[in-house]
Amino acid sequence: MTLEVQKKDVVVLGAGVVGLTTAVKIQETGKYNVSILAEVLPMDQKTIKYTSHWAGAHHVISVTEDARQQKMDLATFKVMWELSTPGTETAQYFKRLTQTDYYSDLTLLGSLDRMPDYEIHDPATLPLNIAVGVSFSTVTIDTPNYLLYLARRFTEAGGVIIRASVQHINQVLEGGAGAFTNASNPTPPGAIVVCTGLGTRFLGGVEDKNVFPIRGQTVLIRAPWIDFGRTVGDPDNWTYIIPRSTGDVILGGSKDYDDWYPRPRAKTTRDILERTFKMCPELAPPEIRAEREPTIEDVLPLVTEEGCGLRPGRIGGVRSDVEWRVAGDTNVSVPVVFNYGHGGYGFQSSWGSAEVAYALLEDALEGKF
């Protein structure tokens, strides 16, 4: 007679793209009972408290010499490329396209040669003040619907999502997910995974002051004729267009460090529109372009939303490590895996980051820490 092994309870804090992906990764192993605790969920209305809703997003390899970050990016691209396979159920959340990036400085060019169909542009064809141009195949992500897909995939695998405002990590250490339900006898979990993004700065018992906001503002327009991505990068600004499978196009952007302002600024919106239209006059409707030279005024009626989000930056980059904490007065030690601080790379490093967090979890529970 084979005895069934008792699954350990794992609590994931945070339901942004990193928390959801990490929870999916752990739950789908079949070895754990995973619960997500989060104050804001992907099915809620957009709010400044939930950055993932405001993301573009497209997948490009990070401009960094951090081999760990690049490894996470590449692992994530592999998963997303498979999910975006035409004819599959998950293809609807992605748009495969040709992405063209222009950079004013060669140092801004990331390891994009690892992307499919990578090509360097002839210098003679480059726009003024551009040092290098490259094209490659990638995916863009319909972020609101993709987040809902992750939540659904998690619960269909047996995971549980609980709306909870966790003030201090000790609340979860002592009572697990049961501390925020009607459980009659809450007990310590087998492990906790902290994926609280910018909120980690304020989470009692962690309060990582290395975490800071990188405010990003975008404009959403309706332009289903745009079927390519384009970015112009320079040290001061990143200008980009990110078309989604829905026909919407994200225009951006801005990168404002330690800026907590929660609403779009009209001046920034106008600046984004002017920069993106200069970079891509094809944003104007094709029927107008067929008749005359388009102007930015032709794009204004296409605007459906202005938004901003607070990317969870962190001095030192992503935190990926483990600490053992004692659960209240129980004398039970619980491993706490930290997985936060992804800045603007949450979506494009999400699956790779989840793999790192899962490996840390396994190692901790096997006594390697």
C-alpha positions in Angstrom: 0.0 0.0 0.0 1.4 3.4 -1.1 1.0 6.2 1.3 0.0 9.5 -0.3 2.6 12.2 0.4 1.1 15.3 2.2 1.4 18.3 0.0 2.9 21.4 1.6 1.0 24.6 1.6 2.8 27.4 -0.2 1.6 31.0 0.0 2.5 33.5 -2.8 2.2 37.1 -1.8 1.2 39.3 -4.8 -0.9 38.8 -7.9 0.9 40.9 -10.5 2.5 39.1 -13.5 5.4 37.9 -11.4 3.2 36.6 -8.6 0.7 34.9 -10.9 3.4 33.3 -13.0 5.3 32.0 -10.0 2.2 30.6 -8.5 1.3 28.8 -11.7 4.8 27.4 -11.9 4.7 26.0 -8.4 1.0 24.8 -8.5 1.4 23.0 -11.8 4.2 20.7 -10.4 1.4 18.9 -8.5 3.6 18.9 -5.4 2.1 21.8 -3.5 -1.1 23.5 -2.5 -0.6 27.1 -3.5 -2.6 30.1 -2.4 -2.2 33.6 -3.6 -2.8 36.5 -1.2 -3.2 39.9 -2.7 -5.1 43.1 -2.1 -5.6 43.9 -5.8 -6.4 41.2 -8.3 -6.2 41.1 -12.2 -10.0 41.1 -12.5 -10.2 44.4 -10.7 -10.5 47.8 -12.3 -7.2 49.5 -13.2 -5.5 51.2 -10.3 -2.1 52.7 -9.5 -1.7 50.0 -6.9 -1.5 47.3 -9.6 1.3 48.0 -12.1 0.9 44.9 -14.3 -2.3 46.3 -15.8 -0.5 49.3 -17.2 2.3 47.4 -18.9 2.8 47.5 -22.7 4.1 44.9 -23.1 6.5 43.5 -25.6 9.4 41.1 -25.3 12.9 42.4 -25.9 16.1 41.3 -24.2 17.1 43.7 -21.4 19.9 46.2 -22.1 22.1 44.9 -19.3 25.3 42.9 -18.7 23.5 41.0 -16.0 23.7 37.4 -17.2 21.1 36.4 -14.7 18.6 38.9 -16.1 19.3 37.8 -19.6 18.8 34.2 -18.7 15.4 35.0 -17.2 14.4 37.0 -20.3 15.4 34.2 -22.7 13.6 31.5 -20.7 10.5 33.7 -20.7 10.7 34.3 -24.4 10.8 30.6 -25.0 7.6 30.1 -23.1 5.8 33.0 -24.7 6.8 32.1 -28.2 5.3 28.7 -27.6 2.1 30.2 -26.1 1.8 32.4 -29.1 1.8 29.6 -31.6 -0.8 30.3 -34.2 -3.9 28.2 -33.9 -3.5 27.5 -30.2 -5.9 28.7 -27.5 -3.3 31.0 -25.9 -2.3 32.7 -29.2 -5.1 35.3 -28.6 -3.1 36.9 -25.8 -0.1 37.6 -28.1 0.8 39.2 -31.4 3.8 37.9 -33.3 5.4 40.6 -35.3 8.6 42.2 -36.6 10.1 44.6 -34.1 12.5 47.4 -35.3 14.7 49.1 -32.7 16.7 52.2 -33.3 19.3 53.4 -30.8 21.2 56.7 -30.6 24.1 55.0 -28.8 25.6 51.6 -29.4 25.8 50.9 -25.7 21.9 50.9 -25.5 21.7 47.8 -27.8 20.9 44.7 -25.8 21.6 41.1 -26.6 18.9 41.1 -29.3 21.0 38.9 -31.6 19.5 36.0 -29.7 16.0 36.8 -31.1 14.6 35.1 -34.1 15.2 36.7 -37.6 17.7 39.1 -36.1 19.0 41.6 -38.7 21.3 44.7 -38.5 20.2 47.5 -40.7 22.5 49.1 -43.3 24.0 52.2 -41.7 23.1 54.2 -44.9 19.4 53.6 -44.3 19.3 54.8 -40.7 17.4 57.9 -39.6 19.3 61.0 -38.5 21.0 60.8 -35.1 20.7 57.0 -35.0 23.8 54.9 -34.4 22.3 51.4 -35.0 19.1 49.8 -36.2 18.0 46.2 -35.8 15.0 44.1 -36.6 13.8 40.8 -35.2 10.7 38.7 -34.5 9.1 38.8 -31.1 5.7 38.9 -29.4 3.6 41.7 -27.8 1.2 40.8 -25.0 -2.4 41.8 -24.4 -1.6 42.4 -20.8 -5.1 42.7 -19.2 -6.4 39.5 -20.8 -3.1 37.7 -20.3 -3.2 38.4 -16.6 -6.8 37.0 -16.5 -5.5 33.9 -18.4 -2.8 33.3 -15.8 -5.3 33.7 -12.9 -7.6 31.2 -14.6 -4.8 28.8 -15.4 -3.7 28.9 -11.8 -7.2 28.2 -10.3 -7.9 25.5 -12.9 -4.7 23.7 -11.7 -6.2 23.8 -8.1 -4.7 27.0 -6.8 -6.6 29.4 -4.6 -6.7 33.2 -4.9 -7.7 35.1 -1.7 -8.1 38.9 -1.5 -6.2 40.0 1.5 -4.3 43.1 2.7 -1.2 41.6 4.3 0.3 44.2 6.7 3.2 42.1 8.0 4.8 38.9 6.9 4.4 37.5 10.4 0.6 37.3 9.8 1.3 34.8 7.0 4.2 33.1 8.8 2.0 32.2 11.8 -1.4 31.5 10.1 -0.7 30.9 6.4 -3.5 31.7 4.0 -5.9 30.6 6.8 -5.2 33.8 8.7 -7.2 35.6 6.0 -10.1 33.2 5.7 -12.6 31.6 8.1 -10.3 28.7 8.8 -10.9 27.4 12.3 -7.3 26.7 13.1 -4.8 28.6 10.9 -1.4 27.0 10.8 2.0 28.1 9.4 2.5 27.4 5.7 5.2 25.2 4.3 6.8 28.2 2.6 6.1 31.8 1.5 7.1 33.4 -1.8 7.2 37.2 -1.8 6.3 38.7 -5.1 4.9 42.0 -3.9 6.7 44.3 -6.3 6.7 48.0 -5.2 4.6 46.9 -2.1 7.7 45.2 -0.7 8.9 48.6 0.4 6.0 48.8 2.9 5.5 45.1 3.7 6.0 44.8 7.5 8.9 42.5 8.3 10.6 43.1 5.0 10.3 46.8 4.2 13.0 46.8 1.5 14.0 50.5 1.1 16.0 49.6 -2.0 12.7 49.3 -3.8 11.5 52.5 -5.5 9.0 53.5 -8.2 9.9 54.1 -11.9 6.9 55.9 -13.1 5.8 55.1 -16.7 3.1 56.9 -18.6 1.5 55.6 -21.8 -1.3 56.4 -24.3 -3.7 53.7 -25.7 -5.1 54.2 -29.2 -7.2 52.2 -31.5 -5.2 51.5 -34.6 -5.7 47.9 -35.9 -3.7 48.6 -39.1 -0.5 48.8 -37.1 1.1 45.3 -37.4 4.7 46.0 -36.5 6.6 47.2 -33.4 9.0 50.1 -33.4 11.3 51.7 -30.7 13.7 54.6 -30.7 16.0 54.5 -27.6 18.3 57.2 -26.3 19.7 57.9 -22.9 16.9 60.3 -22.0 13.8 58.8 -23.6 12.4 55.6 -24.9 9.8 56.1 -27.6 7.8 53.0 -28.7 4.7 51.7 -30.2 3.4 48.3 -29.1 0.4 46.9 -31.1 -1.7 44.2 -29.4 -3.7 41.4 -30.9 -6.9 43.3 -30.1 -6.1 46.2 -32.5 -5.2 48.5 -29.7 -1.7 50.1 -29.7 0.3 51.3 -26.7 2.3 54.5 -27.2 5.1 55.3 -24.8 6.8 56.2 -22.9 8.4 57.8 -19.9 10.8 56.6 -17.2 10.7 58.8 -14.1 12.6 57.6 -11.1 11.2 58.1 -7.6 8.0 59.7 -9.0 4.9 58.5 -7.2 2.3 60.7 -9.0 -0.7 58.4 -9.6 -2.4 60.1 -12.6 -1.4 60.8 -16.2 0.0 64.3 -16.8 -1.4 66.1 -19.8 2.0 67.5 -20.8 3.5 64.0 -20.8 0.6 62.6 -22.9 1.2 65.3 -25.5 4.9 64.6 -25.5 4.3 60.9 -26.0 1.9 61.5 -28.9 4.3 63.9 -30.6 7.3 61.6 -30.2 5.5 58.5 -31.4 3.9 60.2 -34.4 7.3 61.6 -35.4 8.7 58.1 -35.2 5.7 56.5 -36.8 3.4 58.6 -39.0 1.7 55.4 -39.9 -0.3 55.8 -36.7 -2.7 58.1 -38.7 -5.5 56.2 -40.4 -4.6 54.8 -43.8 -7.5 56.5 -45.5 -6.1 59.9 -44.4 -2.6 59.0 -45.4 -3.8 58.0 -48.9 -5.3 61.5 -49.4 -2.8 63.9 -47.8 0.2 64.3 -45.4 -1.1 63.3 -41.9 -0.6 65.4 -38.8 -0.7 64.6 -35.1 -4.3 65.9 -35.0 -5.3 62.9 -37.1 -4.2 60.6 -34.2 -5.9 62.4 -31.4 -9.4 61.0 -32.1 -7.9 57.5 -31.8 -7.0 57.9 -28.2 -9.0 55.7 -25.9 -7.0 55.9 -22.6 -4.2 57.6 -20.9 -2.5 55.7 -18.1 0.5 55.5 -15.8 2.0 52.8 -13.6 4.8 52.6 -11.0 7.4 50.0 -12.1 8.9 48.2 -9.1 12.6 49.2 -9.5 15.2 48.0 -7.0 18.8 49.0 -6.3 20.7 45.8 -7.0 18.1 44.4 -9.4 15.8 41.5 -8.8 16.0 40.0 -5.3 16.1 36.2 -5.6 17.1 34.5 -2.3 15.7 32.7 0.7 15.5 33.5 4.4 14.2 31.2 7.2 11.7 32.9 9.5 10.2 31.6 12.8 6.4 31.5 12.7 5.3 33.5 15.8 5.6 31.5 19.0 5.2 28.1 17.3 9.0 27.5 16.9 8.2 26.4 13.4 10.8 27.7 10.8 9.4 28.6 7.4 11.4 29.4 4.3 10.6 32.7 2.7 11.6 33.0 -1.0 12.0 36.5 -2.3 11.1 37.3 -5.9 10.7 41.0 -6.5 12.3 44.1 -7.9 11.8 43.5 -11.7 11.5 47.1 -12.7 10.1 47.4 -16.2 11.0 43.8 -17.0 8.2 42.0 -15.2 6.4 40.4 -18.2 9.5 39.6 -20.2 11.3 37.9 -17.3 8.3 36.4 -15.6 8.7 32.7 -16.5 12.4 32.7 -16.0 12.0 34.4 -12.7 9.4 31.9 -11.7 11.8 29.1 -12.5 14.5 30.7 -10.3 12.0 31.1 -7.4 10.8 27.5 -7.8 14.3 26.2 -7.7 15.0 28.2 -4.5 11.8 26.8 -3.0 12.8 23.2 -3.7 16.3 23.7 -2.5 15.1 25.3 0.8 12.6 22.5 1.5 15.3 19.9 0.7 17.5 21.5 3.4 20.1 23.0 1.0 19.8 26.4 2.8 
